């Protein structure tokens, strides 16, 4: 286990222990207006028992997996799962044991304070780690074996996302590399010399699967030098199947399973969540926000309040997608006219003053909750594209139509990873499709919740749409 994982896990465990104790004493003080605990050895044992129940819950919910590379909303969700399981276990123990400690503190106050403190402390520590990464004070050094589309994209990702805590020392490749910003470290035979002549924390193997002998050689060299090694699949392999590891005796096998949303129970669960979430949105927010936006749209420019456009839903079925109108009615805003379709660009003269604000914060997309109620869309899924864009991309972008295997969403994995606004190049469309296929093949309820949380955050600070 390299330093980032050890440092990350120790911080997580320490933060939760402190949060538990502070929350326990705070909940007791709030209920009794005095510090009446602990007073005996039994009280001390109960405190230890509480901490034990917490770490049991955290272990079952995989809370302490290394998530320094992940977005913080994912950590919040797993923290919430662990907190919920902890409350269930502790309350069940107190009920079955008929312990007098059940009246010692308020469960809701205790759980609420612990969850809040733990989340705040973990966010603070995460930001401190990211600052150290940015300053170059802490990082893991890596060498990439193989120069191809996957490894180039990986190297680019490390440079753009410094907070991952990696520094690429260079590439090992059979052929010399002559590219700006890329350091060539020699052929495969030079790997051992490179690993012994400098400090290397990890080796990333990005070789095609047909080069089994070369891959085996890299693994053997890294094993001899006790250096962590990981194998990177090709970008195409990441999106064509949903894989699952299984064991047959001492052998590991990869199952290429059906899509998660092919299972009827997952479909029902996602549908119920979509309907409940959308109804809650209309009950809590929509009933007062929609009239305000509608009035402002009418006052801002001539034309209808809502705009509908044909897009493609599940199985390429055309649907009418609803939005608040954000363009001038008299300036090229032709409604659902395929021939007049034109993507919105930066400083587009068709966009109204109010429209710029609505687009900036994605408020123009809110009427699509009605599409969700109608069963045409989901809260989370691949964003539906206008028909002309689908017709243009279906024959030029690999696996493009596979993104329509599930219902389109108001928000999606591609959007929270920066793919919003105008699609300017063929590569940008390919990137969006790869993100969409990643979501489809790795769907989970937790992933949906994470995307919703990150969408809310990006609504406040992202400037991708215009």
Number of C-alpha atoms within 10 A of each C-alpha: 7 11 12 17 15 12 13 19 18 12 17 19 15 10 18 23 19 16 19 22 17 15 22 23 17 20 24 21 16 14 14 12 10 11 14 11 14 13 9 9 9 10 13 13 12 14 17 13 12 20 18 14 19 22 18 16 22 23 13 13 17 14 22 20 15 16 16 18 10 11 12 17 17 18 21 21 17 19 22 19 18 23 20 14 18 22 19 13 17 16 14 12 14 14 13 8 11 10 11 9 12 15 11 16 18 15 17 11 17 21 20 15 19 24 21 15 19 22 19 14 17 19 15 12 15 18 13 12 22 19 16 16 20 16 12 13 10 17 22 18 17 21 22 26 27 22 19 15 12 17 22 15 12 18 17 12 12 15 15 10 13 18 21 21 23 20 20 22 19 19 27 25 22 13 12 14 15 9 8 6 7 14 15 17 20 19 15 18 14 12 21 14 11 17 19 10 8 10 13 18 19 21 23 20 22 24 22 15 13 8 9 11 10 17 18 11 14 20 18 13 15 18 12 9 11 11 16 16 20 12 16 20 15 16 15 13 11 16 21 16 18 21 18 10 9 11 9 7 6 6 7 10 12 11 12 12 12 12 16 16 20 12 10 10 11 15 14 12 12 19 18 12 15 21 19 12 16 21 17 12 14 17 11 11 11 17 11 11 13 16 11 11 17 16 11 14 24 13 11 15 19 12 16 12 16 14 20 16 19 20 22 23 24 19 13 18 12 16 19 17 23 20 20 23 26 24 25 19 17 11 10 13 19 16 14 16 12 14 8 12 16 12 13 16 15 12 9 12 13 17 22 18 15 18 23 18 15 21 20 20 19 22 17 21 17 19 20 23 27 18 21 23 18 11 13 21 27 27 26 22 26 30 25 25 16 21 20 16 16 17 11 10 17 13 11 12 16 14 17 19 17 18 26 21 17 20 25 26 22 23 23 25 28 22 23 21 14 14 18 17 17 15 15 10 8 11 11 13 19 17 14 23 22 23 22 25 27 19 22 26 19 16 17 15 12 13 18 19 15 21 25 20 17 21 20 13 13 19 17 11 10 15 14 17 20 20
